[in-house]
Amino acid sequence: MTIAVHPDAHPTLVLNADYRPLSYYPLSLWSWQDAIKAVFLDRVNIVSEYASEVRSPSFRMRLPSVVSLKTYIRPARYPAFTRFNVFLRDRFECQYCGDLEDLTFDHLIPRSKGGLTTWDNVITACSPCNLKKGNKSCKVAEMFPRQHPFRPTVQDLHNNGRLFPPNYLHESWLDFLYWDTELEP
């Protein structure tokens, strides 16, 4: 048995009381210290553990790899309007050319023409496309988005987040990350 000393070592997957992750992207993770604190405060159930443990002269505990909340947290129906969530809705690709690099966002109706910074008017665009379109309308610039912008639900963002798994997935997490995806025949 090894002792975890670094806060980033042995992260804990946090599940809601219904055993679904609180979020997929970013994946709902706690440090092992936060997980142990939640265990002692009786806020979570330990679902799975690492082989590693922490100990003191009078106590030993295996580090939790998966915990579930004891109280269900109702997810918000609609996510906050943030740059990150716009990128996630648009799957981190330019809605004009499909490029994945140098992303920013573009107003379909430019702000200089009265366009608002809202879900229905903002899309992900790469800098070259954004500069090319400038403050023109899509029709004048002859540049049209691949997908019309929309206000996503939290579920929409979760579905897109599954396309971008984190670099590290512990084997004990896999049973809880993709169990609600549709199976192919």
C-alpha positions as YAML, in Angstrom:
chain: A
units: angstrom
residues:
- id: 1
  name: MET
  ca: [0.00, 0.00, 0.00]
- id: 2
  name: THR
  ca: [1.24, 3.46, -0.86]
- id: 3
  name: ILE
  ca: [0.44, 6.75, 0.76]
- id: 4
  name: ALA
  ca: [-0.87, 9.55, -1.46]
- id: 5
  name: VAL
  ca: [0.83, 12.82, -0.70]
- id: 6
  name: HIS
  ca: [0.15, 15.04, -3.70]
- id: 7
  name: PRO
  ca: [-3.31, 16.68, -3.90]
- id: 8
  name: ASP
  ca: [-3.63, 15.79, -7.61]
- id: 9
  name: ALA
  ca: [-2.88, 12.12, -6.97]
- id: 10
  name: HIS
  ca: [-5.82, 9.72, -6.70]
- id: 11
  name: PRO
  ca: [-8.71, 11.99, -7.74]
- id: 12
  name: THR
  ca: [-12.20, 10.88, -6.75]
- id: 13
  name: LEU
  ca: [-15.08, 10.68, -9.23]
- id: 14
  name: VAL
  ca: [-18.15, 12.35, -7.69]
- id: 15
  name: LEU
  ca: [-21.56, 10.95, -8.55]
- id: 16
  name: ASN
  ca: [-24.93, 12.39, -7.76]
- id: 17
  name: ALA
  ca: [-27.26, 10.31, -5.55]
- id: 18
  name: ASP
  ca: [-28.59, 8.68, -8.76]
- id: 19
  name: TYR
  ca: [-25.04, 7.46, -9.56]
- id: 20
  name: ARG
  ca: [-24.57, 9.79, -12.53]
- id: 21
  name: PRO
  ca: [-21.58, 12.15, -12.60]
- id: 22
  name: LEU
  ca: [-22.39, 15.70, -11.54]
- id: 23
  name: SER
  ca: [-20.77, 16.79, -14.81]
- id: 24
  name: TYR
  ca: [-19.02, 15.08, -17.69]
- id: 25
  name: TYR
  ca: [-16.98, 17.99, -19.01]
- id: 26
  name: PRO
  ca: [-15.24, 18.95, -16.95]
- id: 27
  name: LEU
  ca: [-15.56, 15.61, -15.21]
- id: 28
  name: SER
  ca: [-16.77, 15.98, -11.62]
- id: 29
  name: LEU
  ca: [-13.66, 15.14, -9.62]
- id: 30
  name: TRP
  ca: [-12.52, 15.94, -6.10]
- id: 31
  name: SER
  ca: [-9.08, 15.69, -4.59]
- id: 32
  name: TRP
  ca: [-8.61, 12.75, -2.24]
- id: 33
  name: GLN
  ca: [-8.53, 15.19, 0.69]
- id: 34
  name: ASP
  ca: [-11.95, 16.63, -0.20]
- id: 35
  name: ALA
  ca: [-13.36, 13.13, -0.66]
- id: 36
  name: ILE
  ca: [-12.13, 11.99, 2.76]
- id: 37
  name: LYS
  ca: [-13.50, 15.15, 4.36]
- id: 38
  name: ALA
  ca: [-16.91, 14.47, 2.75]
- id: 39
  name: VAL
  ca: [-16.81, 10.88, 4.04]
- id: 40
  name: PHE
  ca: [-16.18, 12.06, 7.59]
- id: 41
  name: LEU
  ca: [-18.93, 14.68, 7.29]
- id: 42
  name: ASP
  ca: [-21.26, 11.84, 6.18]
- id: 43
  name: ARG
  ca: [-22.14, 13.59, 2.90]
- id: 44
  name: VAL
  ca: [-21.11, 10.76, 0.57]
- id: 45
  name: ASN
  ca: [-21.07, 7.00, 0.24]
- id: 46
  name: ILE
  ca: [-17.87, 5.31, -0.89]
- id: 47
  name: VAL
  ca: [-18.62, 3.32, -4.03]
- id: 48
  name: SER
  ca: [-15.09, 2.23, -4.97]
- id: 49
  name: GLU
  ca: [-11.61, 2.57, -3.52]
- id: 50
  name: TYR
  ca: [-8.01, 2.72, -4.65]
- id: 51
  name: ALA
  ca: [-5.48, 0.25, -3.28]
- id: 52
  name: SER
  ca: [-3.64, 3.23, -1.77]
- id: 53
  name: GLU
  ca: [-4.42, 4.38, 1.71]
- id: 54
  name: VAL
  ca: [-3.80, 7.20, 4.15]
- id: 55
  name: ARG
  ca: [-2.99, 6.49, 7.73]
- id: 56
  name: SER
  ca: [-2.19, 8.01, 11.05]
- id: 57
  name: PRO
  ca: [-0.93, 6.26, 14.20]
- id: 58
  name: SER
  ca: [-4.49, 5.26, 15.10]
- id: 59
  name: PHE
  ca: [-6.36, 5.21, 11.77]
- id: 60
  name: ARG
  ca: [-6.14, 3.78, 8.24]
- id: 61
  name: MET
  ca: [-8.38, 4.40, 5.28]
- id: 62
  name: ARG
  ca: [-8.23, 3.38, 1.64]
- id: 63
  name: LEU
  ca: [-8.62, 6.35, -0.68]
- id: 64
  name: PRO
  ca: [-12.03, 6.59, -2.36]
- id: 65
  name: SER
  ca: [-11.92, 6.41, -6.16]
- id: 66
  name: VAL
  ca: [-15.70, 6.87, -6.59]
- id: 67
  name: VAL
  ca: [-18.18, 8.45, -4.18]
- id: 68
  name: SER
  ca: [-21.88, 9.18, -4.48]
- id: 69
  name: LEU
  ca: [-23.63, 12.06, -2.78]
- id: 70
  name: LYS
  ca: [-26.17, 11.10, -0.13]
- id: 71
  name: THR
  ca: [-28.44, 13.97, -1.16]
- id: 72
  name: TYR
  ca: [-29.56, 14.31, -4.77]
- id: 73
  name: ILE
  ca: [-28.60, 17.60, -6.40]
- id: 74
  name: ARG
  ca: [-31.07, 18.58, -9.08]
- id: 75
  name: PRO
  ca: [-29.07, 19.68, -12.10]
- id: 76
  name: ALA
  ca: [-29.90, 23.02, -13.65]
- id: 77
  name: ARG
  ca: [-31.94, 22.65, -16.82]
- id: 78
  name: TYR
  ca: [-29.92, 25.23, -18.70]
- id: 79
  name: PRO
  ca: [-26.21, 25.93, -18.27]
- id: 80
  name: ALA
  ca: [-24.69, 29.34, -17.70]
- id: 81
  name: PHE
  ca: [-23.87, 31.35, -20.81]
- id: 82
  name: THR
  ca: [-20.06, 31.25, -20.79]
- id: 83
  name: ARG
  ca: [-17.38, 31.16, -23.46]
- id: 84
  name: PHE
  ca: [-16.47, 27.60, -22.43]
- id: 85
  name: ASN
  ca: [-20.10, 26.43, -22.71]
- id: 86
  name: VAL
  ca: [-20.44, 28.03, -26.16]
- id: 87
  name: PHE
  ca: [-17.30, 26.14, -27.25]
- id: 88
  name: LEU
  ca: [-18.64, 22.92, -25.74]
- id: 89
  name: ARG
  ca: [-22.03, 23.35, -27.43]
- id: 90
  name: ASP
  ca: [-20.21, 23.80, -30.75]
- id: 91
  name: ARG
  ca: [-17.86, 20.87, -30.00]
- id: 92
  name: PHE
  ca: [-14.76, 23.05, -29.94]
- id: 93
  name: GLU
  ca: [-14.79, 23.62, -33.69]
- id: 94
  name: CYS
  ca: [-15.21, 26.66, -35.90]
- id: 95
  name: GLN
  ca: [-18.80, 26.72, -37.11]
- id: 96
  name: TYR
  ca: [-17.70, 28.19, -40.44]
- id: 97
  name: CYS
  ca: [-14.75, 25.99, -41.50]
- id: 98
  name: GLY
  ca: [-14.49, 23.24, -38.89]
- id: 99
  name: ASP
  ca: [-11.01, 24.24, -37.67]
- id: 100
  name: LEU
  ca: [-10.12, 23.25, -34.11]
- id: 101
  name: GLU
  ca: [-7.37, 25.82, -33.48]
- id: 102
  name: ASP
  ca: [-7.28, 29.46, -32.35]
- id: 103
  name: LEU
  ca: [-10.95, 29.54, -31.34]
- id: 104
  name: THR
  ca: [-12.90, 32.61, -30.35]
- id: 105
  name: PHE
  ca: [-16.55, 33.44, -30.73]
- id: 106
  name: ASP
  ca: [-18.44, 35.38, -33.35]
- id: 107
  name: HIS
  ca: [-21.71, 37.27, -33.28]
- id: 108
  name: LEU
  ca: [-23.90, 36.29, -36.25]
- id: 109
  name: ILE
  ca: [-25.54, 39.70, -36.09]
- id: 110
  name: PRO
  ca: [-22.54, 41.89, -35.23]
- id: 111
  name: ARG
  ca: [-22.71, 43.93, -32.05]
- id: 112
  name: SER
  ca: [-22.12, 47.05, -34.18]
- id: 113
  name: LYS
  ca: [-25.44, 46.24, -35.91]
- id: 114
  name: GLY
  ca: [-27.35, 45.66, -32.66]
- id: 115
  name: GLY
  ca: [-26.55, 41.97, -32.17]
- id: 116
  name: LEU
  ca: [-26.63, 40.71, -28.61]
- id: 117
  name: THR
  ca: [-24.25, 38.35, -26.83]
- id: 118
  name: THR
  ca: [-26.77, 35.53, -26.39]
- id: 119
  name: TRP
  ca: [-26.97, 31.79, -27.07]
- id: 120
  name: ASP
  ca: [-28.96, 32.48, -30.25]
- id: 121
  name: ASN
  ca: [-26.45, 34.95, -31.72]
- id: 122
  name: VAL
  ca: [-23.00, 33.65, -30.72]
- id: 123
  name: ILE
  ca: [-21.07, 30.77, -32.30]
- id: 124
  name: THR
  ca: [-17.57, 29.36, -32.05]
- id: 125
  name: ALA
  ca: [-15.28, 30.63, -34.81]
- id: 126
  name: CYS
  ca: [-11.58, 30.42, -35.52]
- id: 127
  name: SER
  ca: [-9.75, 33.74, -35.59]
- id: 128
  name: PRO
  ca: [-9.21, 33.71, -39.40]
- id: 129
  name: CYS
  ca: [-12.93, 33.17, -40.07]
- id: 130
  name: ASN
  ca: [-13.89, 35.73, -37.44]
- id: 131
  name: LEU
  ca: [-11.58, 38.31, -39.04]
- id: 132
  name: LYS
  ca: [-12.82, 37.43, -42.54]
- id: 133
  name: LYS
  ca: [-16.47, 37.89, -41.52]
- id: 134
  name: GLY
  ca: [-15.71, 41.05, -39.55]
- id: 135
  name: ASN
  ca: [-18.74, 43.12, -38.68]
- id: 136
  name: LYS
  ca: [-20.76, 41.92, -41.67]
- id: 137
  name: SER
  ca: [-23.87, 39.79, -41.60]
- id: 138
  name: CYS
  ca: [-23.54, 36.15, -42.65]
- id: 139
  name: LYS
  ca: [-25.40, 36.92, -45.88]
- id: 140
  name: VAL
  ca: [-23.13, 39.84, -46.84]
- id: 141
  name: ALA
  ca: [-19.98, 37.90, -45.88]
- id: 142
  name: GLU
  ca: [-21.35, 34.77, -47.58]
- id: 143
  name: MET
  ca: [-20.34, 32.77, -44.51]
- id: 144
  name: PHE
  ca: [-22.95, 30.56, -42.91]
- id: 145
  name: PRO
  ca: [-22.57, 28.44, -39.75]
- id: 146
  name: ARG
  ca: [-22.72, 24.67, -40.03]
- id: 147
  name: GLN
  ca: [-25.13, 24.60, -37.08]
- id: 148
  name: HIS
  ca: [-27.53, 27.35, -36.14]
- id: 149
  name: PRO
  ca: [-26.82, 28.59, -32.59]
- id: 150
  name: PHE
  ca: [-29.23, 27.49, -29.86]
- id: 151
  name: ARG
  ca: [-29.59, 27.54, -26.10]
- id: 152
  name: PRO
  ca: [-28.35, 24.10, -25.03]
- id: 153
  name: THR
  ca: [-29.64, 22.10, -22.11]
- id: 154
  name: VAL
  ca: [-27.25, 20.68, -19.54]
- id: 155
  name: GLN
  ca: [-27.90, 17.29, -21.18]
- id: 156
  name: ASP
  ca: [-26.76, 18.69, -24.56]
- id: 157
  name: LEU
  ca: [-23.48, 19.79, -23.00]
- id: 158
  name: HIS
  ca: [-23.07, 16.45, -21.17]
- id: 159
  name: ASN
  ca: [-23.54, 14.62, -24.47]
- id: 160
  name: ASN
  ca: [-20.91, 16.80, -26.14]
- id: 161
  name: GLY
  ca: [-18.60, 16.50, -23.14]
- id: 162
  name: ARG
  ca: [-18.54, 12.72, -23.56]
- id: 163
  name: LEU
  ca: [-16.78, 13.30, -26.89]
- id: 164
  name: PHE
  ca: [-13.79, 14.75, -25.01]
- id: 165
  name: PRO
  ca: [-12.82, 12.27, -22.30]
- id: 166
  name: PRO
  ca: [-10.18, 13.44, -19.84]
- id: 167
  name: ASN
  ca: [-6.61, 12.26, -20.21]
- id: 168
  name: TYR
  ca: [-6.95, 10.13, -17.10]
- id: 169
  name: LEU
  ca: [-9.79, 7.70, -16.47]
- id: 170
  name: HIS
  ca: [-9.36, 5.27, -13.61]
- id: 171
  name: GLU
  ca: [-10.79, 1.81, -14.33]
- id: 172
  name: SER
  ca: [-13.17, 2.10, -11.34]
- id: 173
  name: TRP
  ca: [-14.84, 5.12, -12.99]
- id: 174
  name: LEU
  ca: [-15.77, 3.51, -16.29]
- id: 175
  name: ASP
  ca: [-18.91, 1.78, -15.03]
- id: 176
  name: PHE
  ca: [-20.35, 5.16, -14.03]
- id: 177
  name: LEU
  ca: [-19.39, 7.39, -16.95]
- id: 178
  name: TYR
  ca: [-21.13, 5.89, -19.94]
- id: 179
  name: TRP
  ca: [-23.94, 3.73, -18.57]
- id: 180
  name: ASP
  ca: [-26.66, 6.10, -19.75]
- id: 181
  name: THR
  ca: [-25.49, 6.30, -23.38]
- id: 182
  name: GLU
  ca: [-27.64, 4.73, -26.05]
- id: 183
  name: LEU
  ca: [-26.51, 1.27, -27.09]
- id: 184
  name: GLU
  ca: [-26.19, 0.32, -30.74]
- id: 185
  name: PRO
  ca: [-28.15, -2.70, -32.01]
...
